Structure formats: C-alpha cells, structure tokens
Amino acid sequence: MANIFQNPTMIAKEALMHLKNNCVMGNLVYRGYEKEWHNRPNGWHVGQTVYVKTPNYFRVKDGNTVSTVELFEQTTPFTVNYRKHVAWSISALEMTLDIDKWSKEYLEPAMQAISNFIDVSLLGLYNGIPNQVGTPGTTPKDFITMALAGAKLTQHATPLNDRHLVLEPIAQAYIANEMKGLFHPQMVGSAFQRSKLPPVAGFETYVSPNVNTHTNGTAMSGLTIQKNLISTEEDTTLSIKSGGTTETFKKGDIFTIAAVNGVNPISGISTGVLRQWVVDADAVMDGAGEVAALTCTPGTAPYNIRSATAAAAKLPYQNMDALPADAAVITPEGTTGQIYPVNLAFHRNCLGLAMVPLEIPASAHWKATMSHEGYTISVVRYFDGATLTETIRFDVLFGLKVLNPFLGCRIAG
C-alpha cells in the first residue's frame, strides 16, 4: 500500500477522530464560540480573547402603566490560552506501518493523552461553581443526592434539557449498586462498559477518573462579615474577619452567609436555602485576621453581588434575596485542609470549550490542520539536521470558561 506519511491530511483526520472519540467532557459542554475566532474584522484575526454575552433575564411587572428597566447586557472574556501538544521522534519502521497498526500503537494513545488533559481541565472548572450538595468527605451513595443536585439547578432556573452528571469511579460504583434494583442488571453492566450510566435524576450520567479533588483552606471557623465594610449593590468582593491570623482561603472553597438566601433569577422568589458562595482566587488573612477584598461568586463580574434592589433598576441578574449584613456569620463547607472529590452536575451552557486552528508556519512542508464539529488538531513532521532525526508533533489550541456558574452544581464526595 502507499506510504501514509506522504499524506499529512490522512494522519490529521485519523488523529481528530481519536481525539473526539476519547473526549467525555468536550462533548458535553457548550461549543458555539469557535466561530468567533474565525471572524476576521477588517481582514485581521480577532486575537486571543473574545467577549461573549451573558444571558438576559427579564421579569414580569404589574398593571397597565409600563414599568421599564435598564437593559444591562454584559459580556465576559473568553480566552484561548491552552496550547498543548504531544510529540515523538519518528523512525523508519514507524513510517512503513499501515494506518491501522500505526494508529493503534502510536496515534490513539497520543490522542488519549490530549483528550484526557481537556477532560481534566474542564472538570477543574468546578472551582468557579458556587452550588454544592452532599457532604465533603462522604461519598454520595444514593439517588437522593443526585436528585438534590437537580433540584438545586431547577431552583436557579436551569433548563431541564441538556443536563449532565459526571461521577468519579467510587461514587459511580455506589450509584450503580443503588440502580441495580431499578434497571435490568445487564443493562447497567453494559452501560458501565461504555463509561455511561442510564439517566439518573434527569441527568445523562458518565463516569470519569478525571474528576478533580478540592483542598480546603484553613479559614474554616469563626468568620463574620467585617464591620463597617458591609456589601452594597454591584460589589465585586466581600470583606471578612476572623479571630485567627494568617488563615487562608483557597480557590474553590465554598461558604454560606447567615440570612442570605439564593433566588430564582427569573421570578426573584427566594429559594429559602442559604446562598452558596465560591472563592475565585486564593487569599490570605492579614495579621489582624482580616481580608478586605475576597473575590468570590456571587461577586466576580459579571455576576456581581445583587439583591432585589439592583434587579428593580436593571435586568434582574439577582443572585440573593438580601445583602450580607454587618457581622453576619460565615459558615464554610468542610474542614480545614480537607481533600475531597468534586463530582459535577451541570447544564451544557454552564461551561464552554473553544478549540481554534493553530497557524502553522508557511516554511513547514509536511503539515495539516483538520477541524470537525468543533474539534481541531494540527500535525507537523520535520527533520532535524543536527541530529538526523525526524519528529512528528500534534498540537491543539483551546480555551475553557465557566459561562454561567449558577447552571452547575458540585456534588461533594
């Protein structure tokens, strides 16, 4: 047969197929922003970052007299900042193999490495999601925990379609044991072989060893809202005080604030459940046990701190029923330094992945870039005259983003 290495397009096509087939999370999140990087205003590329609109929520008003609010459309940056590759020296023997053998021995495991990194990175976006159910340190073992995650999403006006659940293997084993009385055993067994379970609590359900773990900071007790620095509408940080010194918050830590409940963003009705917050950047309390500017969600733009007062004047991006009060008690989830897996329940529009074609230098002779259904990969083969060796490399360029943090829910393990 003809030498496959005369045709880089064939190699790129085969690589792309394995990349797409091995991605779990990449097929579950929003993929509609790739086209933004293909636009060329005035003939130029748009650059590394584009700005995407946040969703609009309107609210019904009473009476015959019109009552308007300010259109408060917002954008959030989406940056393509992950440049990853796999590469190896290619021998004469490899170049004599047919495509099937070469693909199985070399190409498929190489693409598994890239897809694995994409899945790990997407699941790592848990640390931007404030909603959580379950108990840190306790593996979720029953249907009710998954149902509570679904209820949490519904409370925040999440659409009922396109909901996904990704579990770590131990949680999957317990849930499968729970399900064996509900489904035919062979059906459950077959689903496990495909790394996919039957639907659970309205979620299309998957298992992945790439579920991330979270490590709590040390600021886990005796916390209050700092006096004289209480929150106001549109704030983007919280001011917090504790009795300790130099305690730490870690990105992804979750806490609640007394008497501050979540709301349905469309109706404005309180959920009756304390609003959960997630820390968006590591922080250290000063020597007096204070941190005057803790970045967190709600709080990080464009999801600023907003109660009903803000929603009355602008589009209702409301995320709490009342602002945190002076000296209100703060209760973190879990214990100091606790490490626990974070399973993830989410709607497709919660998270975004954008893969963008990489510009290959014109001087590269043996090269190809292939794109299909949002996935893109580039391959280049080149000769090193200094060592008389050839190298083949596969590159991907992509970005990740929490698009709407309230359309997701963590399930502590």
C-alpha positions as CSV (number, residue, x, y, z in Angstrom):
1,M,0.0,0.0,0.0
2,A,1.1,3.6,-0.4
3,N,3.1,5.1,2.4
4,I,0.6,7.0,4.6
5,F,3.3,9.5,5.6
6,Q,3.2,11.0,2.1
7,N,-0.2,12.4,3.1
8,P,-0.3,14.6,6.3
9,T,-4.1,15.1,5.9
10,M,-4.7,11.4,6.4
11,I,-2.8,11.5,9.7
12,A,-4.6,14.6,10.8
13,K,-8.0,13.1,10.1
14,E,-7.2,9.9,12.0
15,A,-5.9,11.9,14.9
16,L,-9.0,14.1,15.0
17,M,-11.3,11.1,15.1
18,H,-9.4,9.6,18.1
19,L,-9.4,13.0,19.9
20,K,-13.1,13.5,19.5
21,N,-14.0,9.9,20.5
22,N,-11.9,10.0,23.6
23,C,-13.2,13.3,25.0
24,V,-16.0,12.9,27.5
25,M,-16.4,16.4,28.8
26,G,-15.6,18.0,25.5
27,N,-18.8,16.5,24.1
28,L,-21.0,17.7,27.0
29,V,-20.3,21.5,27.2
30,Y,-21.2,24.4,25.1
31,R,-19.2,24.6,21.8
32,G,-20.7,27.5,20.0
33,Y,-17.9,30.1,20.3
34,E,-15.4,28.5,18.0
35,K,-16.8,30.6,15.1
36,E,-15.9,33.8,17.0
37,W,-12.2,33.2,16.3
38,H,-12.9,32.5,12.6
39,N,-14.2,36.0,12.1
40,R,-11.7,38.5,10.6
41,P,-12.9,42.1,11.2
42,N,-11.1,44.2,8.6
43,G,-9.2,41.2,7.5
44,W,-7.5,40.6,10.8
45,H,-7.7,37.8,13.4
46,V,-9.7,38.8,16.5
47,G,-6.8,37.9,18.8
48,Q,-6.5,35.6,21.8
49,T,-9.7,36.8,23.6
50,V,-13.3,37.4,22.5
51,Y,-16.1,38.8,24.7
52,V,-19.3,36.8,24.9
53,K,-22.6,38.0,26.2
54,T,-24.1,36.7,29.5
55,P,-27.8,35.6,29.4
56,N,-30.6,38.1,29.8
57,Y,-33.3,37.5,32.5
58,F,-36.5,39.6,32.3
59,R,-39.1,39.9,35.0
60,V,-42.9,40.4,34.7
61,K,-44.3,43.7,36.0
62,D,-47.9,44.6,37.2
63,G,-50.5,46.9,35.9
64,N,-51.4,48.9,32.8
65,T,-48.7,51.5,33.2
66,V,-45.5,50.5,31.7
67,S,-42.6,49.9,34.0
68,T,-39.2,49.6,32.3
69,V,-35.8,48.6,33.5
70,E,-32.4,49.4,32.0
71,L,-31.0,47.0,29.5
72,F,-28.0,45.8,31.3
73,E,-26.4,43.4,28.8
74,Q,-22.9,42.3,29.9
75,T,-20.0,40.4,28.5
76,T,-17.4,38.1,29.9
77,P,-13.9,37.4,28.4
78,F,-13.3,34.0,26.8
79,T,-9.6,33.5,26.2
80,V,-7.8,30.8,24.1
81,N,-4.8,30.2,26.4
82,Y,-4.2,26.5,26.4
83,R,-1.5,25.4,23.8
84,K,-0.8,21.7,24.2
85,H,1.0,19.1,22.2
86,V,2.4,15.6,22.0
87,A,5.5,14.8,20.0
88,W,8.0,12.0,19.5
89,S,10.8,11.0,17.2
90,I,9.6,9.0,14.3
91,S,11.6,6.1,12.9
92,A,11.8,4.5,9.5
93,L,10.0,1.4,10.9
94,E,7.0,3.5,12.0
95,M,6.8,5.1,8.6
96,T,6.4,1.7,7.0
97,L,3.4,0.6,9.0
98,D,-0.1,0.8,7.6
99,I,-2.5,3.3,9.0
100,D,-4.4,0.8,11.2
101,K,-1.4,-0.5,13.0
102,W,0.3,2.9,13.3
103,S,-2.9,4.4,14.6
104,K,-3.4,1.8,17.3
105,E,0.2,1.7,18.5
106,Y,1.0,5.4,18.5
107,L,-1.7,7.7,17.4
108,E,-4.6,6.6,19.6
109,P,-2.6,6.7,22.9
110,A,-1.2,10.1,21.9
111,M,-4.7,11.5,21.3
112,Q,-5.9,9.9,24.6
113,A,-3.3,12.0,26.4
114,I,-4.6,15.2,24.8
115,S,-8.3,14.3,25.4
116,N,-7.5,13.3,29.0
117,F,-6.0,16.8,29.6
118,I,-9.0,18.5,28.1
119,D,-11.4,16.5,30.3
120,V,-9.3,17.1,33.5
121,S,-9.2,20.9,32.7
122,L,-13.0,21.1,32.0
123,L,-13.8,19.2,35.2
124,G,-11.4,21.5,37.0
125,L,-13.8,24.4,36.3
126,Y,-15.7,23.1,39.4
127,N,-13.8,25.8,41.3
128,G,-15.9,28.5,39.7
129,I,-19.2,27.0,40.6
130,P,-20.9,28.0,43.9
131,N,-23.7,25.5,44.2
132,Q,-22.9,22.3,46.0
133,V,-24.8,19.3,47.6
134,G,-23.5,16.4,49.6
135,T,-21.0,16.3,52.4
136,P,-17.3,16.8,51.9
137,G,-15.5,13.6,52.9
138,T,-18.6,11.4,52.4
139,T,-19.0,9.5,49.1
140,P,-22.5,10.1,47.6
141,K,-24.2,6.7,47.7
142,D,-27.9,7.2,46.9
143,F,-30.3,8.6,44.4
144,I,-31.4,11.5,46.7
145,T,-28.0,13.3,46.4
146,M,-28.2,13.3,42.6
147,A,-31.9,14.5,42.8
148,L,-30.9,17.3,45.2
149,A,-28.3,18.5,42.6
150,G,-31.0,18.5,40.0
151,A,-33.3,20.4,42.4
152,K,-30.5,23.0,43.1
153,L,-30.2,23.6,39.3
154,T,-34.0,23.9,38.9
155,Q,-34.1,26.5,41.8
156,H,-31.8,28.6,39.7
157,A,-33.9,28.5,36.5
158,T,-31.7,25.9,34.8
159,P,-33.4,24.4,31.7
160,L,-34.5,20.8,32.2
161,N,-32.8,19.5,29.0
162,D,-29.1,19.0,28.3
163,R,-28.2,18.2,31.9
164,H,-25.1,16.1,32.6
165,L,-23.6,14.4,35.6
166,V,-20.0,13.2,35.8
167,L,-19.0,11.0,38.7
168,E,-15.7,9.7,40.0
169,P,-15.4,5.9,40.0
170,I,-16.1,5.2,43.6
171,A,-19.3,7.3,43.5
172,Q,-20.3,5.6,40.3
173,A,-19.9,2.1,41.9
174,Y,-22.3,3.1,44.8
175,I,-24.8,4.6,42.4
176,A,-24.7,1.6,40.2
177,N,-25.4,-0.6,43.2
178,E,-28.3,1.6,44.1
179,M,-29.6,1.4,40.5
180,K,-29.4,-2.4,40.2
181,G,-32.9,-2.8,41.6
182,L,-34.3,-0.2,39.2
183,F,-32.7,-1.4,35.9
184,H,-32.1,-4.8,34.4
185,P,-28.6,-5.9,35.7
186,Q,-27.3,-6.5,32.1
187,M,-28.4,-3.0,31.1
188,V,-26.4,-1.5,34.0
189,G,-23.4,-3.7,33.2
190,S,-23.4,-2.7,29.6
191,A,-23.6,1.0,30.5
192,F,-20.6,0.6,32.7
193,Q,-18.6,-0.8,29.8
194,R,-19.4,2.4,27.9
195,S,-18.4,4.6,30.8
196,K,-22.0,5.8,30.7
197,L,-24.8,5.0,33.1
198,P,-28.6,5.1,32.4
199,P,-30.0,8.5,33.2
200,V,-30.1,9.4,36.9
201,A,-32.4,12.1,38.3
202,G,-32.8,13.8,34.9
203,F,-29.1,13.7,34.1
204,E,-27.3,12.0,31.3
205,T,-24.7,10.3,33.5
206,Y,-21.0,9.5,32.9
207,V,-18.1,8.1,34.9
208,S,-14.6,9.7,34.7
209,P,-11.3,9.1,36.6
210,N,-10.6,12.8,35.8
211,V,-13.0,14.2,38.4
212,N,-10.9,16.7,40.4
213,T,-10.3,16.9,44.1
214,H,-10.5,20.1,46.2
215,T,-8.3,21.0,49.1
216,N,-9.9,23.4,51.6
217,G,-8.0,26.4,53.0
218,T,-7.6,26.9,56.8
219,A,-10.2,29.7,57.2
220,M,-12.9,27.4,58.3
221,S,-14.3,28.7,61.6
222,G,-15.1,32.0,63.4
223,L,-15.7,34.0,60.3
224,T,-18.0,37.1,60.0
225,I,-18.7,39.9,57.6
226,Q,-16.3,42.7,58.5
227,K,-18.0,45.5,60.4
228,N,-18.2,48.9,58.6
229,L,-17.3,47.3,55.3
230,I,-20.6,45.6,54.5
231,S,-21.6,44.8,51.0
232,T,-23.5,47.1,48.7
233,E,-25.2,46.5,45.4
234,E,-22.8,45.7,42.5
235,D,-19.9,44.9,44.8
236,T,-17.3,42.5,43.4
237,T,-15.6,41.5,46.7
238,L,-16.5,40.6,50.3
239,S,-14.8,41.9,53.4
240,I,-14.3,39.1,56.0
241,K,-12.9,39.0,59.5
242,S,-12.0,36.1,61.8
243,G,-10.5,35.7,65.3
244,G,-7.4,34.0,63.8
245,T,-4.4,35.3,61.9
246,T,-2.9,34.5,58.5
247,E,-5.7,32.0,57.7
248,T,-6.1,31.1,54.1
249,F,-8.9,30.8,51.5
250,K,-8.3,28.5,48.6
251,K,-9.9,29.0,45.2
252,G,-12.9,26.7,45.1
253,D,-13.7,27.0,48.9
254,I,-17.5,27.2,49.5
255,F,-19.3,29.0,52.2
256,T,-22.7,30.5,53.2
257,I,-23.6,33.7,54.9
258,A,-26.3,33.9,57.6
259,A,-29.7,35.2,56.4
260,V,-28.6,35.5,52.7
261,N,-30.7,33.1,50.6
262,G,-30.4,32.2,46.9
263,V,-33.2,33.3,44.4
264,N,-34.7,32.2,41.2
265,P,-33.2,34.8,38.8
266,I,-36.4,35.0,36.7
267,S,-39.0,35.2,39.3
268,G,-36.9,36.7,42.1
269,I,-38.5,34.2,44.6
270,S,-36.2,33.2,47.4
271,T,-35.2,29.5,47.4
272,G,-35.4,29.5,51.2
273,V,-31.9,28.0,51.1
274,L,-28.7,29.9,52.0
275,R,-26.9,31.3,49.0
276,Q,-23.6,29.4,48.5
277,W,-20.5,31.4,47.5
278,V,-17.3,30.1,46.0
279,V,-13.9,31.7,46.4
280,D,-12.5,32.7,43.0
281,A,-8.8,33.4,44.0
282,D,-6.6,32.3,46.8
283,A,-6.4,34.8,49.7
284,V,-4.6,35.1,53.0
285,M,-5.9,37.0,56.0
286,D,-3.6,39.6,57.4
287,G,-2.1,39.7,60.9
288,A,-5.4,41.0,62.3
289,G,-7.4,38.2,60.8
290,E,-9.0,40.2,58.1
291,V,-9.3,40.0,54.3
292,A,-10.9,43.2,52.9
293,A,-11.2,42.1,49.3
294,L,-12.1,38.4,48.9
295,T,-13.0,37.7,45.3
296,C,-15.9,35.2,45.1
297,T,-19.0,34.3,43.1
298,P,-21.5,35.9,43.5
299,G,-19.3,38.9,43.3
300,T,-16.9,38.3,40.4
301,A,-18.0,40.3,37.4
302,P,-20.3,40.0,35.5
303,Y,-22.1,38.1,38.4
304,N,-21.7,41.0,40.9
305,I,-23.4,41.0,44.3
306,R,-27.1,41.8,43.5
307,S,-30.3,41.7,45.6
308,A,-33.8,42.7,44.6
309,T,-32.9,46.4,44.8
310,A,-30.5,46.0,41.8
311,A,-32.9,43.9,39.9
312,A,-35.6,46.6,40.2
313,A,-33.5,49.0,38.2
314,K,-31.7,46.7,35.8
315,L,-32.2,43.4,34.1
316,P,-32.7,41.0,37.0
317,Y,-29.3,39.4,37.4
318,Q,-30.4,39.0,41.0
319,N,-28.5,36.2,42.9
320,M,-29.5,36.7,46.5
321,D,-32.6,37.9,48.5
322,A,-30.7,40.3,50.8
323,L,-27.2,41.7,51.0
324,P,-24.9,40.3,53.7
325,A,-25.4,42.2,57.0
326,D,-22.9,43.7,59.4
327,A,-21.2,40.9,61.4
328,A,-23.2,38.2,59.7
329,V,-21.8,34.7,60.5
330,I,-20.0,32.9,57.6
331,T,-20.0,29.1,57.5
332,P,-17.5,27.3,55.2
333,E,-18.2,23.8,53.8
334,G,-16.0,21.1,55.2
335,T,-13.0,21.3,57.5
336,T,-9.5,22.8,57.5
337,G,-7.3,21.3,54.8
338,Q,-9.9,18.7,53.9
339,I,-9.4,17.0,50.5
340,Y,-12.5,15.6,48.7
341,P,-13.5,14.8,45.1
342,V,-15.9,17.1,43.4
343,N,-18.4,15.3,41.1
344,L,-20.1,17.7,38.7
345,A,-23.8,18.2,37.7
346,F,-24.3,20.8,35.0
347,H,-26.3,22.1,32.1
348,R,-24.5,22.3,28.8
349,N,-24.5,26.1,28.9
350,C,-22.7,26.2,32.3
351,L,-19.3,25.5,30.8
352,G,-17.6,26.3,27.4
353,L,-14.8,24.9,25.4
354,A,-13.5,26.5,22.2
355,M,-10.8,24.9,20.0
356,V,-9.2,27.1,17.4
357,P,-7.0,26.2,14.4
358,L,-3.3,26.8,15.1
359,E,-1.4,28.9,12.4
360,I,1.4,26.6,11.2
361,P,4.4,28.5,9.7
362,A,4.5,28.6,5.9
363,S,8.0,27.1,5.9
364,A,6.7,23.8,7.3
365,H,6.4,21.5,4.3
366,W,4.7,18.4,5.8
367,K,1.8,19.7,7.8
368,A,-2.0,19.6,8.0
369,T,-4.8,21.1,10.2
370,M,-8.2,19.4,10.4
371,S,-11.4,20.6,12.1
372,H,-14.8,18.8,12.6
373,E,-17.7,19.5,14.9
374,G,-15.7,22.0,17.0
375,Y,-12.6,19.9,17.4
376,T,-9.3,21.0,15.7
377,I,-5.8,19.5,15.6
378,S,-2.7,20.3,13.7
379,V,0.1,17.9,12.7
380,V,3.7,18.8,11.6
381,R,6.6,16.5,10.7
382,Y,10.0,17.9,10.4
383,F,13.7,16.9,10.1
384,D,16.5,18.0,12.5
385,G,19.7,18.3,10.5
386,A,21.8,18.5,13.7
387,T,20.7,15.0,14.9
388,L,19.5,13.5,11.7
389,T,16.2,12.6,13.3
390,E,12.6,13.3,12.4
391,T,9.9,14.5,14.8
392,I,6.1,14.3,14.5
393,R,4.0,16.6,16.7
394,F,0.3,17.1,17.2
395,D,-0.9,20.5,18.6
396,V,-4.2,21.8,20.0
397,L,-5.1,25.4,20.9
398,F,-8.2,25.9,23.1
399,G,-9.9,27.9,25.8
400,L,-12.1,27.0,28.7
401,K,-14.7,29.1,30.6
402,V,-17.4,28.9,33.2
403,L,-20.1,30.7,31.2
404,N,-22.9,30.7,33.8
405,P,-21.8,29.5,37.3
406,F,-25.4,29.1,38.5
407,L,-26.2,26.4,35.9
408,G,-23.9,23.9,37.6
409,C,-23.8,22.1,40.9
410,R,-20.9,20.4,42.6
411,I,-21.5,17.0,44.4
412,A,-19.1,16.6,47.2
413,G,-17.5,13.2,47.6
